[in-house]
């Protein structure tokens, strides 16, 4: 059984991680951590998640006697930045499910991977990561066909970054194959004819939508679309738990969801 730490445990995704980890016989929640000024510090993490008492209080730091095997960070960039040195000091493998890092924070994550096993993904969904592989295959097949590429993404009204980290990752994968250099976020006004070498991104924010991405490859006379759609946020939490099981015990380095899927 693996001893698990969840950072960002009081957030929407953190609470689902707590609930699903409590049902998993391979995992034992030993610490639930969140920001120092959180109003529910000291409350039982299981009760916060709606699954009853687990005997793990919400804390603002990693308990000394936790003896964790792996941690999952599902917080905000500033929270990840604060938690990362703790994981490095403890040599604690870390799954980073947070997105929206700036260049300085990206470098901190890269530096940390030299000392701990670090698995990062802009999206923890196994289906999304499979679709990334399919998008690469489509880009390779259509590279010589001058296909136009557009990426549409839809998320809930509370999402703070746009385009999503997943949409940007799709664009990065495709551009690495097809060579686009202009990543355009939306259009307005008299833009003129669509230039070659462009990927367009379009972000929709509505209600409580858990996440949807459509990648469009369009040529004259025909179009290929890849769509991956979440029906529940549980897919992200379950993917993160699968990543934690994979990462525990691994040597320092950078890992990805593709490693879990054997891609």
BELWO-V437609 format. One record per pair of residues at least 12 apart in sequence whose C-alpha atoms are under 10 Angstrom apart, sorted by the first residue. I is the first residue (numbers start at 1). J is the second residue. Records with the same first field share a line. If there is no record, write none. Layout:
I=J, J
//
This chain:
1=24, 25, 26, 27, 28, 69, 245
2=25, 26, 27, 28, 29, 30, 68, 69, 70, 244, 245, 248, 249
3=26, 27, 28, 29, 30, 31, 66, 67, 68, 69, 70, 71, 245, 248
4=18, 21, 26, 27, 28, 29, 30, 31, 32, 66, 67, 68, 69, 70, 71, 72, 241, 244, 245, 248
5=18, 28, 29, 30, 31, 32, 33, 62, 63, 66, 67, 68, 69, 70, 71, 72, 73, 92, 94, 244
6=18, 21, 29, 30, 31, 32, 33, 34, 58, 62, 70, 71, 72, 73, 74, 75, 94, 95
7=31, 32, 33, 34, 35, 58, 59, 60, 61, 62, 71, 72, 73, 74, 75, 76, 79, 80, 83, 94, 96
8=32, 33, 34, 35, 58, 60, 72, 73, 74, 75, 76, 79, 80, 83, 98
9=31, 32, 33, 34, 35, 45, 46, 48, 49, 58, 59, 72, 73, 74, 75
10=32, 33, 34, 35, 38, 39, 40, 41, 43, 45, 48, 49, 58, 59, 74, 75
11=34, 48, 49, 74, 75, 76
12=49, 74, 75, 233
13=49, 74, 75, 97, 233, 234, 236, 237
14=32, 33, 34, 45, 48, 49, 72, 73, 74, 75, 237
15=32, 45, 46, 47, 48, 49, 50, 51, 237
16=46, 48, 49, 50, 51, 233, 234, 236, 237, 238
17=29, 49, 72, 74, 234, 236, 237, 238, 239, 240, 241
18=31, 32, 45, 46, 47, 48, 49, 50, 51, 54, 237
19=45, 46, 47, 48, 49, 50, 51, 52, 54, 237
20=49, 51, 234, 237, 238, 241
21=237, 238, 241
22=46, 49, 51, 52, 54
23=51
24=241
26=245
27=69, 241, 244, 245
28=54, 68, 69
29=45, 46, 54, 55, 56, 66, 68, 71
30=54, 55, 56, 57, 62, 63, 65, 66, 67, 68, 69, 71
31=45, 55, 56, 57, 58, 59, 60, 61, 62, 63, 65, 66, 67, 68, 71
32=44, 45, 46, 56, 57, 58, 59, 60, 61, 62, 63, 71, 72
33=45, 56, 57, 58, 59, 60, 61, 62, 63, 73, 83
34=58, 59, 60, 61, 62, 73, 74, 75, 79, 83
35=58, 59, 60, 61, 75, 78, 79, 82, 83
36=59, 60, 61
37=60
38=58, 59, 60
40=57, 58, 59
41=57, 58, 59, 60
42=56, 57, 58, 59, 60
43=55, 56, 57, 58, 59
44=56, 57, 58, 59
45=57, 58, 59
46=58
61=83, 86
62=83, 86, 87, 90
67=90, 92
68=90, 92, 93, 248
69=91, 92, 93, 94, 244, 245, 247, 248, 249
70=87, 91, 92, 93, 94, 95, 117, 118, 243, 244, 245, 246, 247, 248, 249, 250
71=87, 92, 93, 94, 95, 96, 118, 240, 241, 244, 245, 247, 248
72=93, 94, 95, 96, 97, 98, 119, 237, 240, 241, 243, 244
73=94, 95, 96, 97, 98, 120, 240
74=95, 96, 97, 98, 99, 237, 240
75=96, 97, 98, 99
76=97, 98, 99, 100, 101, 160
77=96, 98, 99, 100, 101, 102, 105, 106
78=98, 100, 101, 105
79=98
80=96, 97, 98, 99, 101, 105, 109
81=101, 104, 105, 106, 108, 109
84=96, 108, 109, 112
85=108, 109, 112
87=112, 115, 116, 117, 118
88=111, 112, 113, 114, 115, 116, 117
89=112, 115, 116
90=116
91=112, 115, 116, 117, 251, 252
92=115, 116, 117, 118, 248, 249, 252
93=113, 115, 116, 117, 118, 119, 244, 247, 248, 249, 250, 251, 252, 253
94=112, 113, 116, 117, 118, 119, 120, 243, 244, 247, 248
95=117, 118, 119, 120, 121, 124, 240, 241, 242, 243, 244, 245, 246, 247, 248, 255, 256
96=109, 118, 119, 120, 121, 122, 123, 124, 240, 243, 244
97=119, 120, 121, 122, 123, 124, 236, 237, 239, 240, 243
98=120, 121, 122, 123, 124, 165
99=120, 121, 122, 123, 160, 161, 164, 165, 166
100=122, 160, 161, 162, 163, 164, 165
101=165
109=254
110=253, 254
111=253
112=252, 253, 254
113=251, 252, 253, 254, 255
114=251, 252, 253, 254
115=251, 252, 253
116=250, 251, 252, 253, 254
117=247, 248, 249, 250, 251, 252, 253, 254, 255
118=244, 247, 248, 250, 251, 252, 253, 254, 255, 256
119=240, 243, 244, 246, 247, 253, 254, 255, 256, 257, 259
120=240, 243, 254, 255, 256, 257
121=165, 166, 169, 240, 243, 255, 256, 257, 258
122=164, 165, 166, 167, 168, 169, 170, 256, 257
123=164, 165, 166, 167, 169, 211, 235, 236, 239, 240, 257
124=166, 235, 236, 237, 238, 239, 240, 241, 242, 243, 256, 257
125=228, 229, 230, 233, 234, 235, 236, 237, 238, 239, 240, 257
126=235, 236, 238, 239, 240, 242, 243, 257, 258, 260, 261
127=228, 229, 230, 235, 236, 239, 261
128=166, 170, 212, 213, 227, 228, 229, 230, 235, 236, 257
129=166, 170, 228, 239, 256, 257, 258, 260, 261, 263
130=228, 257, 258, 261, 263
131=170, 213, 214, 215, 226, 227, 228
132=166, 169, 170, 171, 173, 174, 215, 226, 228, 258
133=170, 173, 258, 263
134=226
135=170, 171, 173, 174, 215, 216, 217, 225, 226
136=170, 171, 172, 173, 174, 175, 176, 177, 178
137=174, 177
138=174, 177, 217, 224, 225, 226
139=173, 174, 175, 176, 177, 178, 179, 217
140=174, 176, 177, 178
141=177, 178
142=177, 178, 217, 218, 219
143=174, 175, 177, 178, 179
144=178
145=178, 218, 219, 220
146=178, 196, 197, 217, 218, 219, 220
147=178, 196, 197, 216, 217, 218, 219, 220, 222, 223, 224
148=180, 194, 195, 196, 197, 198, 199, 200, 216, 217, 218, 219, 220, 223
149=171, 174, 175, 178, 180, 196, 197, 198, 199, 200, 201, 215, 216, 217, 218, 219, 223, 224, 225
150=167, 171, 183, 184, 186, 198, 199, 200, 201, 202, 214, 215, 216, 217, 218, 225
151=163, 167, 168, 170, 171, 185, 199, 200, 201, 202, 203, 213, 214, 215, 216, 217, 225, 226, 227
152=164, 167, 186, 200, 201, 202, 203, 204, 212, 213, 214, 215, 216, 227
153=166, 167, 201, 202, 203, 204, 205, 211, 212, 213, 214, 215, 227, 228, 229
154=167, 202, 203, 204, 205, 206, 207, 209, 210, 211, 212, 213, 214, 229
155=203, 204, 205, 206, 207, 208, 209, 210, 211, 212, 213, 230
156=204, 205, 206, 207, 208, 209, 210, 211
157=204, 205, 206, 207, 208, 209, 210
158=205, 206, 207, 208, 209
159=205, 206, 208, 209, 210
160=205
161=203
162=185, 201, 202, 203, 204, 205
163=185, 186, 201, 202, 203, 204
164=201, 202, 203, 204, 211, 213
166=211, 212, 213
167=201, 202, 203, 212, 213, 214, 215
168=183, 201
170=213, 214, 215
171=183, 199, 200, 201, 215
172=199
174=199, 215
175=197, 198, 199
178=197
179=197, 198
180=196, 197, 198, 199
181=196, 197, 198, 199
182=195, 196, 197, 198, 199, 200
183=197, 198, 199, 200, 201
184=198, 199, 200, 201, 202
185=199, 200, 201, 202, 203
186=199, 200, 201, 202, 203
187=200, 201, 202
199=216
200=215, 216
201=215
202=214
209=229, 230, 231, 232, 233
210=229, 230, 231, 232, 233, 234, 235, 236
211=228, 229, 230, 231, 232, 233, 236
212=227, 228, 229, 230, 231
213=226, 227, 228, 229, 230
214=226, 227, 228, 229
215=227, 228
239=257, 260
240=257
242=257, 260
243=255, 256, 257, 259, 260
245=260
246=259, 260
247=259, 260
//
